[in-house]
Amino acid sequence: MAQHLTQLLYSLRSLLRAYSLRSLLRDERFWQIAFQIIVTIAVFVTFSYLFGNLSQNLRNQGTEFSFSFLQNPAGFGIGENMLGYETQDSYAKVIQAGIVNSLRLIFVSIITATIVGVSAGVASFSDNWLLHKISRTYVGLVRNVPLLLQLVFWYSAVFLAVPTEANQIVLPSPSTAWVVANNRNISVPGPGLPGEVWIALMLLGLALLLFGLLWNSINKFRYGRFAAGIAGWLERLGALAVIVAVVIVDYFLLASNSAEDLLFFKGAAIALLTNPEGLWVIAIAILTVAIFIIWRIRLKSMVEDGNDGKLLMGVMIAIGVAALAILIFAFNWNTPQIAENGQASGGLEMSVNYVASVTGLTFYTGAFIAEIVRAGIQSVPRGQWEAARSVGLSNDKAMQLVVFPQSLRVLIPPLNSEFANLAKNSSLAFAVGYPELYNLANTTFNQTGKPIEVFLMMMATYLTLNLLISLNMNQLNKAVQFKER
């Protein structure tokens, strides 16, 4: 830091020594600084003009730019929400309910689309002719049909075609129901977690994404990754501002109190610590971290000391068994129960609107991910396949242990774009009646006459989520790249 300060003072002193305007205009350092100042002023003036013009037009229409409408009662209902929203609640709670519904859709769809895409991509290299053809047909068909059309197809032609509740599908039998499906809801076996815990898991996922941004900014200070001169000091101020902003946002996500912070959800830490199931979630998280640490220690011991690692492997297996036991026995797993009137209760209940949205996003995005996986695998030299077979590995083992790990350095950058596209495409779920953010925001600005404010909130939400996805995927990409020595 002292070196950078000395360099900055030296630059300023050199500029002050300029004895004429001509020599100053010939100084390259002067133009570097002046150009940045001019651009900053131009951007500020442009946005000030646009905002002033917007404010004037709104005043001419008898309104003003303000978010005070968020405190007014919304007066309309939501088909499904996890925040306990009621008709008399405020627009602020409507927007937050939409964000939670969108996160629920995005997180699940990313996981399922990745599973489908990786499976289809790997299957395209299968020796089984039928599996190979199914994979290629799926990718070629789904990629070339618009997502909106696929969402409408899954909702209208598939899930709405399921019988009504009076003639609902119950598998395998009413006495031992595992799947209960009608044209309104689908119930399957699932954990009996309270709504607060489900929301806490989503908020915890967001906090972890933000932690990637925080860690990136901290590393800049740790390793001195700043430019020289004034630009470096501006970068330092920016990194410091990011650290402060992330800490504040993580406080709201983890430790907020809805009554005090005007938020309508409990912070993730509070929700997990105040629910028995949440405590078990924390226990599983601790065990997962322990497995990761032991795995790193085992790997280092095997590489540097030549140990076989069997003892640490046994410890990892024991911890994994303990985590699996908690997952099975502590989360109140239950199956749907059929009442005398035919209604199903218990299990994991999902509306057909949500299931159609997840299904459409999963298969559409999964088709693109399958092509990315295929391209990544093809980028691995053929000699790696031959080397794996020469030591007796089957095609499946060669793919699992040799080829696929090497393909990750090619897979992750385009996967970044696909995950971001999925997050943005989730707004199309309004077409099948799922109350995600865009759906509820559309009703909000139609009722309030505040399209500018509502659209700014939507833009900020999607932009923030996509930037977090991109940042963390870039961090993962750095971790899997080859390290030159």
N, C-alpha and C positions, 0 to 999 in steps of 0.2 A: 504493500500500500504506500509506503514511504517513497519507493522508487517511482510509482505512478504520479504521486504528488509533486515530486521533484521535477519530473518530466513535464507536467502541466505548467508549473511555475516557469520553467525554462522556456516553454513555448510562448507563454504570455509575455515574458521579458523580451524575447526576440521580436515579437510583434510591436511592443512599445518602443523598441529601438529604431523602428522604421522612421526615417527622417523626412519622407515625402510620400505623397499620395501615389505616385508612380511605383515606387518600390513596394508599397502595400498591395497594390493591385496585381503586382507580379508574384506575390507570395502565394504559393499553392495552399499552404495551411490556412490562410485567410479565406480563400474561396471554399475550402472544405467546410469550415465553420459557418461561413455566410450562407452557403447553399442550404445547410440544414436549418438555419434560423428562418430563411425565406420560405422554405417548404412548410415549416411549422406554422408560421404566420398565415400563409395562404390557406392551409387546411382549416385553421381556426376561424379565419374571416369567412370562408365558404360555408362552414357549418353554422356560424352565427347568422349569416344572411338567410340560409335556408330555414333555420329555426325561427328567425324573426318573421319571415314570410309566412311560415306555417301558423305562427301565433296570430298574425294579423288576419289571415283568412278565417281562422277559427272564431276570432272576435267578431268578424263581419257576419258570421253565421249565428251569433248569439251564444257562443260557448267558448271554452278556453282549454288549453293543454293542462290537464291535471289528472292525477290518479286517485283523487278523493272518492270517486265512484266506487272504488273497491270496498268501501265500508258500508255501502247500501245493500239492503236485502235483495237477493237475486230473484226469488219468486218463481223459480222453475225447478223441476226435479231432475235427478240423474238416475239412469237405469241401474248402474252399479258403481259403488265407490267404497273405498277403504277408510275414509276419514269420518264416517258417520254424518255425512252432509244431510241437512234438512232444508226444506223449501225456504224457510225464513232466514237461512244463513246468508252471509255476505258473499259478494262477488269474489273477494279474496279467497274464500274457502273453495269456491267453484274452480278458480284457476289452479289452486294447489291440488284439488282432487283430480283435475285433468292431468297435471304433471305426474302425480303418483300413478294414475292409470297408464300414462304413456311409458313411464319407467318400467312398470310391470310388463307391458307388452314388449318393450325393447330388450330388456335383459333376458327374458325367456326366449325370445326369437333369435337373439344372437347365439345363445347356447344351442338351441335346436338346429338352427341353420348351419352352424359350424359342424355339428355331428353329421347332418345329412350331407353337407358338401364334401367333407373329408372322406366319408364312406363312399360316396359316388365317385370322387376323384381317384381313390385307391382302387375301386372296383373296375375302373376303366383299364387297369393293367392286369386284371385277373385272367388266369388261364381258363376259367370257366366261361364258355362261349355265351351262355344265356345271361350270366351276371354282367359280362362285358357289354352285351347289346342293350340290356335294360338301362345300364348306366348312361350309355351314349344317347339312347332314345330320350331318356328323361332330360338330359342336359339340352339336347337339340330342340325339344318341344317346349320346355318351360321357359327357356331364355328368350324365346321369340314371341311370347304372348305377353301383352302389357299386364303389369301388376294389378291395376285397377280391375281389369276384366277377370283376372284370376280370383281376386277377393270376392267379387260379385258371384262368380261361379261357385266357390266353396260355400258361400253363405246361402245363396238362393237354390242352387241345384243339388247341393249335398246335405247341408245341415238343416235347412228348412224342410227338406224332403223326408226327414226322420219323422216317424209317427208322433202324434200329439201325446200329451201326458196320459190320456186314457188308454192309449195303446202303446205305451213307451216300450223301448227295448231294454230288457233286463238280462244280463249275462253273468254267470252261466244259468242261474235260476233265481226266482224271487227269494228263496230261503237263504241263499248264499250269493248275494248280489256283489259283483265286482265292477260292473259297468252298468250305469243306468242312463239311458239317452232318450231325450225327447226333443221336440223342435224349439224348446226354450233353454234347457240346461243339460249339461252332461256332467255326471258325477262319477268319479273314479276313486280308488283307495288313495289316501293321502294323510299327511301328518295333521294332527289337530292343533295347529299353532294359532294363537290369537291374532287378530288383525294388526295389533300393535307390533308384534314380532315380525310379521311379514313386511310391514313398512320399515321397521328398523333394519332389516336385511338389505332393503333397497337403499336406504340412506347410508348404511355402512359401505355398500358398493360404491356410491358416489364419493364418500369420504376417502376411500382407497384410491379412486381415480384422481382426486385432488392431491392425495399424498404424492403421487408421481410428479405432479407439477411442483409441489413443495420441495421434494428431493432434488429435482433438477435445478431449482434456484439455489438451494443450499450448496450443491456441488460446485456451482459457479464460484462461490466464495471460497470453498475449500481448496479448489485447484487453480484459482486465479484466472478463470476463463473470460477475461475481459480485454477489450481493445485498449490501445494506448490513448492517452490524451483525454479530451473532453468526452469523446464517444464512450470511453470506458467508464467514466463517472456517470454518464447517463444510463449505461447498462447496469451499473451498480444500484442506482436509484430505482430502476425498473424492477430488478430482481428483489430488492428489499420491499418494494410495494407489493409484489406478488406474494412474498412470504407472509406479510401482514394480512393481505386479503384472504389467503388460503386459511390462515389460522382463525380468522373471524368467521368465515363461512363454515369451516369444520366445527367450530363451536356450536353454531346453529344446528348443524346436521347431527351432531353427537350429543349435545347437552342442552338443547333448547327447552324452554318451558312455554307451552303454547299460550298460557294465560299471560305471561310477561312479554314474550317476544312477538306477539300477534301472529304466531304460526299455529296451524291447526293439526300438528302432529307432535308426538313426543320425540325428543332426541333419541338417536339410536342407542346410545349408552344407557340413558334412563330407562327406555323401554325394555332393553335386554336385562338390566339389573333388577327390574321390578316384576319380572315374569319368570316363573320356574323354567319354562321352556327356553327363555332367553339366556338363563344361566348355563343351560346345557349347550346352547349355541356357542357361548364364550368358551366353554370347556373344549368343544371340538376345535375351535379356532386355535386354542393354545396347543392342543395335541398336534394339529397340522403344522404349526410353526416348529414344534419340537422335532417332528419327522424331517422337516426341511433342514434344520440345523444339523441333525445327526447324519443325514445323507451327505451334506457338505463335508462334515468331519470324516465320514467313512471314505468318501472319494479322495480327500487329501491324504488320508492315511494309506490308502492303497497305492496312490501314485508316488508319494514321497518315501514311504517307509516299507513298501512292499507287503503290507499285511493283507490277509485274505478278506477281512471285513465281515466275517461270519457273525461275530459277536454283536457288532452294531446292526447288522441286518436283522438279527433276532430281536434286538430292542425295537427296531422300526416296525417289525411285524407285530410285536406285542402292543405297541402304541396304536397301530392301525386297527387291530382287533378291538381295543378299548373304544376307539372312536366309532367304529362300526356298531358296537353294542349300544353306545349312547344313542346313535342315530336310529337304531331299530326300536329300542325299548323306552327311550325317554321322551319321544316326541308324540306320543298318543296316536299312533297310526290307527286308523279305523276305516271301515268299508261303508258304503252307502246302505242305509236301512230303509226298507219299504214299509210305510205306514198302511193302515187299513184303507185310507182314502186314496192310496196309490202314490202319494207324494214321497219323494226320496229325501232323506236327511242324513247328515254325516258324510264323511269322506271329503274329497276335494271337489267342490262344486264350481263349475265354470259355465258362463253363459255361452250360447252358440255364437254370439257376436264376437266374443273374445277368442273362442276356439277357431272360428273362421279367419280372424285376423292373424293369429299366430300361425295357422296352417299355411295361409297364403304367403306371408312374409318368409316363413321357413323354406318352403319349396322354391320360391322365386329366388331368394338370395342364395340358397344352397346350390342352385344350378350354376351360378356365377362362381361360387367358392369351389365347386367341383372342377371347373376349368382352370382356376388358379392352382389348385392342388396338382392337377394333371401337368400343367406347364412347369411347376416347381420340380416335380419328380423327373420329368424329362430333361430338366437342366442338369441333373446329376450325371456325371460321365458314365458311360456304359461299363467302363472298367470296374466301377464300384460294384455293380451287379455280379460281374464275373469273379471279382475278388471274394465277395460274400459266398458265392456258390463253391469256390475253391476250398473253403474251409468247412464245407458241409452244411451250410445254412440253406433251408428251404426258401422258396420265393416269399412266403409270408414273413419268415424271420428276417430275411434280407431287407424287405421293405420296412419292417418295424425297427430294426436295430442299426441299419446302415444307410439306406437310401432316404427314408422320410426325414430323419434328423438333419441330414445335409441339405434337404430341400427347404428347410425353414427360412434360411436367409433370403430365398427368392419368394417364398410365400407371403411373408408378413407385410411387406409394403403394399401390395394390392389388397390384402385382407383388410388393411386399415381403411381403404376407400370403400370396401363393401360394407363394413360395419357402420361407417358414417352414412352410407346410402340407406342402410336399413333403418337407422335412427330417423332419417328424414322421411323415408317412405312410410313410417308408422303413422304419419298424418293422414294417409289415405284410408285408414281404418274407419273414418267417419262415414264412408260409403256403405258400410255394413252395419252402421248404428252403434259402433263401440264408442263410448264417451271418453275418448282420449283428449289431449290438450286442444287440438285444432277444433274438434267438434264443439267442445264447451266454450271455447273462446269465440267461435263464430256466433253462437247464441248470445253470448255476453255483449259483443259490440253491436249486434242487431237491436238489443234491448236498450243499451245505454247510449248509443250514438257516439261511441268513443273508439272508432276503428284504429286511429293512429296509436293510441296508448296500448290497446290490446295487441295489435300486431307487433309493436316494439317488445312487449313482454314475450310473445311467442318467438320472435326472432332471437332474443337474448337467450331463451331457454334452449332452443335447438343449436344455436351457435356455441354456447358453453358446453353442452353435452358432446358435440362433435369435436371441439377442440380438446376436450379431456380424453376422448377416445383416441384421437390422433397422437396426442402427447404420449400416452401410455403405450400405444402400439409402437411408436418410435423408440421408446425406451426398451421394449422387448426386442425390437429389431437390432438394436446395438448389442444386446446380450447374446444373440445367436450368431453374430457375424464372426468370421475367422479373425483371430487376433494374431497380427504379425509380430515377430520378435526380432 
